[in-house]
Amino acid sequence: MLPRSVFAVLLPLFLLSPSLVFSSMKDCKNPTIILLEKSVPVVFCAIPAMYGVPSFQMAQFEVTQLQYRTAMREEPWKKWKGLEGKSHAEVADNKPAVYLSNDEAVMFTGKLNQIDKTAVYRLPTEDEWENAARGGTTTNYYWGDYFRTIGLEHSSYAYCERFDLSSAQDVRSCPDHIREAREPGYCANSFGLMHMLGNVWEWTETVTMGAAGRITCGGGWYGSAQYCSPSVRRYANAYYRDIGLGFRPVRRPK
């Protein structure tokens, strides 16, 4: 018999309280909801098979501070300090969980595996991550071939080169004028995934440059727009921590 908590995973969306569902979840294709606790969901969107990679599900948003704190009972973004002796991460429930090592991200997926025995949870491979970030397109970005910037201060398509910002943004953030104009980038791609490019870099499980090396993808709000591309990779020690580094898990039903 499945643990009691797993039954909540399988509830139809209309049985869930509206407060449990992020406003942009309607963008998510065939969503699956995992409940960490009664009021803390993790939403997964379906990613079809393509380019030799089987189908899977990916978290719609970067793991939030609320989700990580609920599952792990820790808040690393408060603990880790910069050169000035203080954390520069803005503390808010729906901001990305940052200053996390690859091991800590993996431990979070382990908690999901304890909650839901009907699927396997882990970090994405670099190929899974790229397929999810492309949103089914063959262009340079899921919105087209070009990345437009506004002056020298910020981009018009994603949270990249946003030197006007001091931290990552709310994982649900999609400016009203962007949504109304149906402009891409800040809002969900065709799979319903938010901020696959920009906001924070994301850990993958792909090992590189020795056993301790891992590939990270996606770019961040403070970095150059050239890194906010599905095809760009960055390499980091698995123990590395940064204000602009988070993650999102994948789910594969058994």
N, C-alpha and C positions, 0 to 999 in steps of 0.2 A: 504494500500500500504506500502511495506517495505521501511525503510529509505534508502536513496541513498547509504550510506556506505555499506549496507549489500550486494548489488549486486556484489561488488568486491569480497566478500567471495566466491561467487558461480562461479567465472570465472574459466574456464579450465586452467590447468597449462601452456599450450602452449601460452596462451594469456598474461601471465605475463612476465615482463622483467626478463632476467636471473639474474640481480642484486638483484631482490627481493627474490630469492630462494637460500637457503643455498646449498653448494656444495654436502652435504651428504643427501639431501632430497630424492634422488633416493632410499635410504634405507627404507624410510617410506612407510608403506602399506596404499594404498587408502588415500593419504593425503588430508586434507582440510586446506585451507589457510584463515586466518582472517587478515584483514589489519587494523592495528591501525591507521596508516596514509598511505599516498600513497606509501611510500618506507619502511614501517616497518611491516613485516608480522609476524604472529605467526602460526606455522605449527603444525597440529594435525595428529597423526597416529591412525589407527584403531586397537583396542584391542578386540579380539573375546571373546565371553562368555565362561567362564570356572569356575569350582569349585563353582558353584552356584551364580556367579557374572555375571550379564547381560553384554552385549557388551557395549563399550563406546569408546571414543577417548581421547588420552592424548597428551599433548604438546611434540613434539619431543625433545625439549631442555629445560633445566632449564631456567626460565624467565631471560632474559638478562637485563643489565643496560639500554641499549637503549630502550628495550620494556617497562620497568617499567617507565623510565623517560618520554617516549612519552605518555603513558596512564595517569600517575599520576602527572606529572610535579614536581616531587620530586626526590631527590637522597640521601636516608638515609645512604648509604655506605660512603658518604662524611661527614655526620653529626655526626655519632656515633664514639666515640673515645675509644681507649683502655687505659690500665693503664698508658701508657706513654704519654697520652694526644693527640694521633693522630690516625687516622684510618689507619689500615694496609691493607685495601682492595685495590687491584690494580684497578685503574679506566680505563675502556676500554669498548667500546660499547658491545662487545660480551662476556664479562666476566659475570658470574652470578650476579644477583641483590641480595645482602646480607645485613645483619643487618636489616632484615625485621621481624616485628612481625607477628603473625598469622593473626591479624586483618588487617594489611596492605596487606597481600597476598589475603585475602578475598575481600578487596576493589578493588584489581586489577581484580579479576574475575567479580566483579560487573560492571566494565567498559566494559568487554567483553560482558556481558549480554545487555548492552545499545547499543553496536554496532551491535550485531547479535541477532535478535529476533527469529530466526529459531531453536535455541538450548538453553540449559541451561549450564552455566559455573559455576564451583565451584572447590574447592580443592578435591583431591581424598580421598576416604576412605582408611583405611589401607589395606583392602583386594584388592581394585582396584590397589593400588600402588604395592602390592606384585605380583599380576598377571602380571602387566605391566613389572615389573623388572625381572620376571622369563623368559619372552620372549617365553612362551609356553613350557618350559622344566620342568622336574621333578628333576633335579639335584640340588646340593647345590647352584650353581651359573648358570647363563645362558650359561656359557662356559664349565661347567663340575662340578666335585665334589671337586676340589682342587684349592686353591688360592696360587699360587707360588710367593715368594718374592725373590728379588735380594739383597743378602747381608742383611744389616740392614737399607738401605737407602730408597728403594722404591719397590713397587710391580711391577710385570710384566703384570698385568691384568687390573688394574684400578688405578685411582688417590686416592689411600689409602696408608697410611704409607709413604707418599712422603715428607719426612723431608727435602729434597733438595729444596722444593718449599716454597714460601712465601705467596702464595694466590691461590685461585681457578683458573682453567685454562679456556681458551676460550671454550664455550659450543660446538663448532664444532670440537674441537681438536681430531685428530685421526692420530697419527704419521705415516708417509709414510711407514716405514718398517713394522709396525704392519698391516696396510691395505694390503700391497703387500703380506705379509706372511699369510694373512687371519687368523691372531691370534685374539682372542676375547678380550673383556674387554674394552679397550679404545674406541673402535669403536661401532657402533650401534648393538643392539641385533636383534633378528629375526623380531621384530615388527618395527624396524627402530628407536628405542629410544636411544638417546645418554646419556652416563654417568648416567644411573639409579643407578649404584653402584659407589660410590666415587665422587670426586670433591666437592660437598656440600651436607649436609643433606637437606631433603625436608619436608616441612610441609604437614600434612594431615588434614582433617576435623574431624577425629575421636577424640572424647572427652574421657579423661581418668583422673583418680585421682582428681576428683572434676571438677566443671564446667569450671575452667580456664585452665585445663590441656589439652594438645594436644599431639598426637603421631607424631614423626618425624622418617624418614626412610632414608636408603641409605648409611650412612657413609660419611666421608669427607676426603680431601687430607691429613690432618694433623693427623688423628685418626688411631687407630689400624685397621689392616685388618680384625680382627674378627667382626668389626661392618659393614663391607661392604658385607652384606648378605641380600637377599630378606626377610629372616625370622626374622631379628633383628629389634627391636623397641627401640626407646629412648623417654623419656617423658620430656616435657618442658612446662613451663608456657606459655600461649598464648601471653604474652607480652615480652617474652624472645627474645633477639637479639644476633646474633653472626656472626663473620666474615665467618664462615663456614656453614651458614644456609640460604637456599633459598627455592624455590618452583617451581612447574609446575602445571598448571591447567588441568582439564579434561573438555571434551565437550560431552554432550548427546543431539543428535538431538531430536526435539520435534515430 
